[in-house]
Amino acid sequence: MDKTIYVRSIMIENYNPSKIPFLNIIYHDDDILVLNKPSGLLSVPGREVKHHDSLQSRAIEKYPSALNVHRLDMDTSGIIIMALNKAAHRHLSIQFQERNVEKTYRARVYGILKEDQGLIDLPLICDWPNRPKQIVDFDVGKPSQTKWKVMARNDQETTLELTPITGRSHQLRVHLQNINHPILGDRFYGHEDALKMSDRLCLHATALTISHPVTLAKMTFKSEVDF
């Protein structure tokens, strides 16, 4: 098997996401739909028929006009917002592109961070022979920054609040790996000890703030950590 195909298959091996609940709705109106995605469910359908089940395909069953605006990794849980019409989709897409949304994550990571907060500033680029993995590359990588803050510590792990300034693919996962504190349960970037400490990726999108595409009111949606 081609190495690229093999790496991708690791993520969706034995794909059988839970259907309970089928769709966890946080909020909806005529323009937006806010959902809580479980770990193990694709944000959008995969190429193969067996990977059709996704948050987007489930949303469309109940809201046929639902349009995807952004994604979370399959193993990441938490808040995703969708648009329910084309005008809302354009408005929300621009907010994400221009970094006018606020995103907060919670993660359990391997080891103890001594400082209480900090900034990870490491440029990222796709590791093409092993895509969709990403790597740090100081020559051609795109600027990528993540703020972190310690929420709790114990003997072997630290719980962090993460605020991505940029929105690169796998950014939080690669940044934490590169400061030697991989996220627990990370099958792409975690070492053996970190994998043993959790049977799922311990990364959850806990809060999202946007401007409503019609009223322009600031709206913040929250989701409790489920690991």
C-alpha positions as a printed NumPy array, in Angstrom:
array([[  0.   ,   0.   ,   0.   ],
       [  1.21 ,   3.518,  -0.789],
       [  2.476,   5.198,   2.391],
       [  0.193,   8.207,   1.88 ],
       [ -2.877,   5.981,   1.625],
       [ -1.739,   4.025,   4.68 ],
       [ -1.38 ,   7.138,   6.828],
       [ -4.855,   8.294,   5.827],
       [ -6.328,   4.864,   6.55 ],
       [ -5.08 ,   5.005,  10.144],
       [ -7.529,   7.823,  10.812],
       [-10.607,   6.045,   9.465],
       [ -9.824,   2.392,  10.146],
       [-12.942,   0.538,  11.336],
       [-15.025,   3.683,  10.912],
       [-18.184,   3.234,  12.938],
       [-19.138,   6.48 ,  14.686],
       [-21.808,   6.406,  17.376],
       [-25.286,   7.415,  16.29 ],
       [-26.408,   8.315,  19.807],
       [-27.101,  11.16 ,  19.753],
       [-27.503,  11.328,  15.982],
       [-27.266,  15.125,  16.024],
       [-26.413,  17.211,  19.099],
       [-27.842,  20.671,  18.42 ],
       [-26.598,  23.553,  20.571],
       [-28.484,  26.34 ,  18.76 ],
       [-30.284,  27.076,  15.513],
       [-32.328,  29.806,  13.859],
       [-33.188,  30.646,  10.253],
       [-29.545,  31.347,   9.354],
       [-27.165,  29.273,  11.48 ],
       [-26.924,  25.813,  12.985],
       [-24.525,  25.163,  15.862],
       [-23.639,  21.543,  16.606],
       [-21.586,  19.568,  19.081],
       [-19.496,  17.055,  17.1  ],
       [-18.483,  13.838,  18.86 ],
       [-14.996,  12.419,  18.599],
       [-14.737,   9.774,  15.879],
       [-17.19 ,  11.383,  13.443],
       [-15.987,  13.022,  10.224],
       [-16.948,  16.689,   9.774],
       [-17.705,  16.105,   6.076],
       [-18.218,  12.882,   4.09 ],
       [-15.135,  10.926,   3.024],
       [-14.474,   9.76 ,  -0.538],
       [-15.614,   6.181,   0.027],
       [-19.242,   5.209,   0.53 ],
       [-18.439,   3.639,   3.9  ],
       [-17.23 ,   7.049,   5.072],
       [-20.367,   8.949,   4.022],
       [-21.628,   9.29 ,   7.598],
       [-20.496,  12.679,   8.874],
       [-21.708,  15.674,  10.835],
       [-22.549,  17.437,   7.574],
       [-24.522,  14.508,   6.097],
       [-26.42 ,  14.093,   9.358],
       [-27.219,  17.813,   9.505],
       [-28.536,  17.756,   5.937],
       [-31.012,  14.998,   6.838],
       [-32.766,  17.42 ,   9.212],
       [-31.749,  20.726,   7.624],
       [-31.433,  20.157,   3.844],
       [-29.968,  23.63 ,   3.245],
       [-27.08 ,  23.169,   5.738],
       [-23.714,  24.329,   4.364],
       [-20.337,  23.565,   5.888],
       [-18.284,  26.595,   7.011],
       [-15.334,  25.026,   8.859],
       [-14.185,  21.635,  10.099],
       [-12.774,  19.783,  13.067],
       [-10.484,  16.769,  12.757],
       [-12.356,  13.48 ,  12.932],
       [-11.001,  12.68 ,  16.403],
       [-11.578,  16.198,  17.781],
       [-14.906,  16.868,  19.47 ],
       [-16.777,  20.099,  20.073],
       [-18.461,  23.064,  18.441],
       [-19.03 ,  23.407,  14.709],
       [-21.221,  26.058,  13.074],
       [-23.036,  25.61 ,   9.754],
       [-24.926,  28.09 ,   7.589],
       [-28.543,  27.48 ,   6.582],
       [-28.52 ,  29.671,   3.466],
       [-25.995,  31.003,   0.961],
       [-25.929,  34.543,   2.316],
       [-25.152,  33.312,   5.827],
       [-22.52 ,  30.979,   4.399],
       [-20.734,  33.849,   2.651],
       [-20.817,  36.006,   5.772],
       [-19.527,  33.285,   8.094],
       [-16.856,  32.142,   5.621],
       [-15.441,  35.679,   5.481],
       [-15.369,  35.837,   9.274],
       [-13.29 ,  32.656,   9.406],
       [-11.013,  33.74 ,   6.549],
       [-10.332,  37.119,   8.145],
       [ -9.884,  35.596,  11.623],
       [-12.801,  37.5  ,  13.081],
       [-14.016,  34.472,  15.032],
       [-12.784,  33.47 ,  18.473],
       [-12.092,  29.787,  19.085],
       [-11.17 ,  28.096,  22.356],
       [-10.15 ,  24.486,  22.917],
       [ -9.407,  22.297,  25.919],
       [ -6.737,  19.585,  25.774],
       [ -5.068,  17.066,  28.045],
       [ -1.397,  16.784,  27.155],
       [  1.455,  14.531,  28.153],
       [  3.832,  15.767,  30.856],
       [  3.942,  18.856,  33.039],
       [  4.268,  22.364,  31.625],
       [  6.182,  24.454,  34.158],
       [  5.015,  27.873,  32.98 ],
       [  1.384,  28.928,  33.462],
       [  0.892,  30.299,  29.961],
       [  2.72 ,  30.91 ,  26.724],
       [  2.706,  31.214,  22.948],
       [  3.792,  28.58 ,  20.434],
       [  5.009,  30.218,  17.225],
       [  6.069,  27.54 ,  14.737],
       [  5.464,  27.638,  10.945],
       [  3.587,  24.657,   9.517],
       [  3.346,  22.949,   6.155],
       [  1.827,  19.714,   4.878],
       [  4.104,  16.684,   5.071],
       [  3.21 ,  15.669,   1.508],
       [  4.669,  12.122,   1.533],
       [  2.63 ,  11.464,   4.684],
       [ -0.396,  13.728,   4.181],
       [ -2.626,  14.727,   5.84 ],
       [  0.094,  15.015,   8.505],
       [  1.661,  18.436,   9.014],
       [  5.216,  19.36 ,  10.032],
       [  7.167,  22.37 ,  11.248],
       [  9.218,  23.955,   8.463],
       [ 11.084,  27.212,   9.115],
       [ 11.917,  27.696,   5.424],
       [  8.548,  27.397,   3.68 ],
       [  6.028,  26.799,   6.467],
       [  3.071,  29.165,   6.941],
       [  3.075,  31.344,  10.089],
       [  1.161,  29.583,  12.869],
       [  0.563,  30.698,  16.451],
       [ -1.197,  29.095,  19.396],
       [ -1.749,  30.626,  22.842],
       [ -1.915,  28.213,  25.765],
       [ -2.858,  28.485,  29.424],
       [ -2.585,  25.849,  32.149],
       [ -5.907,  24.884,  33.721],
       [ -4.739,  21.924,  35.841],
       [ -1.754,  19.656,  36.464],
       [ -1.32 ,  16.168,  37.891],
       [  1.531,  13.645,  38.067],
       [  1.742,  12.843,  34.361],
       [ -0.363,  15.337,  32.431],
       [ -1.451,  18.956,  32.088],
       [ -4.864,  20.293,  31.088],
       [ -4.6  ,  23.308,  28.796],
       [ -6.864,  25.966,  27.392],
       [ -5.784,  26.615,  23.792],
       [ -6.504,  29.65 ,  21.656],
       [ -5.377,  29.343,  18.03 ],
       [ -4.455,  32.691,  16.493],
       [ -4.12 ,  31.105,  13.059],
       [ -6.156,  28.137,  11.822],
       [ -3.756,  25.731,  10.119],
       [ -4.613,  22.073,   9.636],
       [ -3.654,  20.015,  12.726],
       [ -2.129,  23.187,  14.208],
       [ -2.818,  22.478,  17.88 ],
       [ -1.704,  18.871,  17.598],
       [  1.577,  19.619,  15.81 ],
       [  2.422,  22.606,  18.002],
       [  2.019,  20.588,  21.19 ],
       [  3.98 ,  17.675,  19.774],
       [  6.831,  20.028,  18.931],
       [  7.114,  21.366,  22.476],
       [  7.256,  17.742,  23.681],
       [  3.736,  17.712,  25.161],
       [  1.618,  15.742,  22.66 ],
       [ -2.126,  15.572,  23.194],
       [ -3.182,  12.357,  24.897],
       [ -4.608,   9.792,  22.501],
       [ -3.221,  11.488,  19.364],
       [ -2.725,   8.669,  16.843],
       [ -0.839,  10.907,  14.414],
       [  1.486,  12.864,  16.652],
       [  1.494,  11.197,  20.073],
       [  4.24 ,   8.87 ,  21.287],
       [  3.523,   5.488,  22.862],
       [  3.209,   6.748,  26.443],
       [  0.759,   9.501,  25.442],
       [ -1.326,   7.011,  23.461],
       [ -1.603,   4.667,  26.423],
       [ -3.133,   7.391,  28.585],
       [ -6.35 ,   7.813,  26.58 ],
       [ -8.42 ,   5.805,  24.112],
       [ -9.43 ,   8.999,  22.257],
       [ -7.869,  12.291,  21.23 ],
       [ -8.227,  14.587,  24.234],
       [ -8.973,  17.74 ,  22.262],
       [-12.338,  19.533,  22.448],
       [-13.579,  22.78 ,  20.889],
       [-15.184,  24.371,  23.953],
       [-16.217,  27.836,  22.727],
       [-16.845,  29.713,  19.489],
       [-17.695,  33.397,  19.103],
       [-19.056,  34.767,  15.822],
       [-21.041,  37.749,  14.566],
       [-24.506,  36.652,  13.516],
       [-24.673,  36.881,   9.707],
       [-27.944,  38.844,   9.757],
       [-28.208,  40.719,  13.066],
       [-24.397,  41.147,  13.382],
       [-24.762,  40.534,  17.123],
       [-21.806,  38.858,  18.832],
       [-22.779,  35.32 ,  19.814],
       [-20.747,  32.885,  21.902],
       [-21.54 ,  29.173,  21.959],
       [-20.069,  26.779,  24.515],
       [-19.691,  23.042,  24.886],
       [-18.578,  21.128,  27.971],
       [-15.492,  18.94 ,  27.679],
       [-16.495,  15.275,  27.244],
       [-13.257,  13.481,  28.134]])
